[in-house]
Amino acid sequence: MRAAGIIMECSPFHEGHAYLLQKTREESGADYLVVVMSGDYVQRGEPAVFDKYIRAEQILRAGADLVLELPLYAACGSAEYFARGSIDLLEKLGVITDLWFGSESGDTDRLADCARALETAESGRQDGASAPSSPYRERLRTELRAGRPFPEARAAALGDILPAEPNDLLGVEYCRALQSRRSAIRPCAVKRIDVPPATARRKALLENRSGLGPAAAAQVPLYPLCPDDFSSALLYALRMQEDALEKYADVSGDLSDRIRNLLPRFRGFSRFVDLLKTRNLTRTRVSRCLLHILLRMEQDRLDAFRRDGYALYARPLALRRDASPLLSSIRRNASVPFLSKPAKAGGLLTGDALRLWKDEIRAEELYTLILAGSIPESWSGTACAGPVPRAAGRRLIVLPGSSAF
């Protein structure tokens, strides 16, 4: 059996994602497509524009056989955490043979070469010998002191060998994660098609949502959410944790001081991010840190997540019933629990895995509550309002076919 893995955020799902699924099906020779997807929160430090179950079902209907949720601490982390969490989950299923991903260049060999160069530079090793200091590290410190954001400083320190395009950069991190694990999974980059980016689609959805009425239910899968829908919850979290902000993931002492000093000027999630960002702190980094505080994602949990191997369980969001052979193979070969019934998680998980699971459920409950409170009364009873409110961890999407359970 051949199973191809794909990593997606899908906020929102669009024809570019459908193309990647189609291209993978056509060219991989895989019997099954397994997608790892960010849940209710995404890497740039924001809530996903649509509910994760809605997005997972869209992926399934576009050709996937199984959609798994990327662990929260990877989904809301930097590109390195996002990549390593996704790769670790696919690796621990024990069935994935190939990794397919979208890329501006579509040049797998180039991305793999960049990954090796980046790993060599950041590990400080040359020809197997440890080097506590290196030209790369010295140049990186110089660039950071000059006020350049970390991504730009790193690219400059490497002599600008890294690609500038965001999906190529993410592809480098995928290759790097595979190389560091000495994984047998083969990376395959697919050149992206020229379609409007997800950023533009989110902007259009959110700018126009005030004019959406019940008739929009046929075109919009669910009422879209934006960061500012979480403003009250964020302000409450910041006030409650004002003296302990440093314990949350990625929140530095400088940023925590800046948050405390500027908190009296809080006027909403997005405006506060703009207020906090600096030359060294990108908007994405600040937004991600605020999300960590909102969701109570502590640094020691992130350290445990990294130490224990990123993926401590596999949680399906959507599957095809006729993918029974795939599911049977995963159950035989997976090195982590497969949580097809989340209600049983307490009996399958212990220690850090159980604590991380509870963090995920709490984050999911917050998204559900905010979504339920955001949908206008005029949408009541429409198809869009159907899944809301839902119990966290309750709805597993299963498309028709032969029974898998």
Phi, psi and omega in degrees: 000136180244125181234127179259138177258145178225141179246128183219157171252316173056055178233078006261173173290138179212184188294337175295321176293318179299321179296317179298318178297316180296314182296320178296317179298319184286321191257342185278336187071015183283146174281331183219148175247123179247122182252132169260123186233140173301147181277232185280353180226149190235174193296331182279010174083038181221163170291147173298146185294331177230153176311141185294329180288324175299312182293322179296321178293322177298319179296318180297316181291341178271359173131353179284160178254334181209134176241123179250148178275129174290132180307144186307316185290340173273319182298327182257016183258183177294175180302323180296313179293319179302313182291312184293323176295318179294313181295319181297319179296313179298318180298318185284351173291333177077012183229350187280130181255331184221151172243122179245135182210153178282147184204144179296322183272326186069016185257091184298317183297318180296316181295321178294321177296318178297322179297318179295319180295319180294316179296317179298316182292314186284335177277347180070029182245140176228122180053039175084353181264136181286136179232103183299332176231152182207160176304324179299308183298320180294317178294322179298315179299320179297315181295320179293319178297331178284356175096010180280140174301153186305314181302319179289320180297319180295316180299318180294321181294333179273005181079024177060033176278343180285145176293153181270339185284140187297319182284330172296318178299319178293323176298323175300317180293324175298312180297320179297318179296319178295317181295319182294331178272355189051044185286147175276354178292131185264122178283143179219112179272136177248126180295126182292147176274160185275091177229160178304136183289162180300327180301314180293324180292318178298316180301315180296317179300314186283328178291330186260358189291336179295337179264002180286135176240184181304329181295340181287349183301334180286335182257328184255122186294334180193160180297126184286144178253154176227166181305324184292344173294341182259010187300313182296318179296321180293315180300318178299315181297318180295319179293318182292330184248021188304327183267002184222032184295331184293345182281352183270152188304129174071001182275108181281167177298319179297317180292319180297321176296320180295320177299313181297319182292326185261357184302324177299343180261013180297125177226028180128157184305303186295317181292328178289323175301314180298325180290325185275332187293149180224187177298322182273333182256107180290162179300319180297317180299315180296314180299320179297317180295318178297321177296320177300320178292314180302317184269004179058045179268099188275153182299322181293330174291318178297320178297319178294321178301315180289317183294321186274357174110020173070300182255114182255354175195164178243123183245110178283140175254328182204146181204160174265135180295332182276011175263030182306317179299323178297312182296320178296320180293321178297316180297327179284325192251343184294142179260007175227158178299141176258106190270069178290340177233092185305332180300338181266006183300323181299332180270347182255337185248148177221168172054226183299324180299317180291321179295319178294321177300316180295324175300318181294318180294320178297319178295321179294321179296322178297314179302316181298317180294317179296319179297315181298325181276349184265334184292125181299152180299331181295343180271355184303128179088356178278168178299327181296322184279354186308309185283002187242136354281155177234152177284137181300133177077013189266319192263107172261122181280124178232118177276155185302157180150193179290153184295134179259343184242000000 
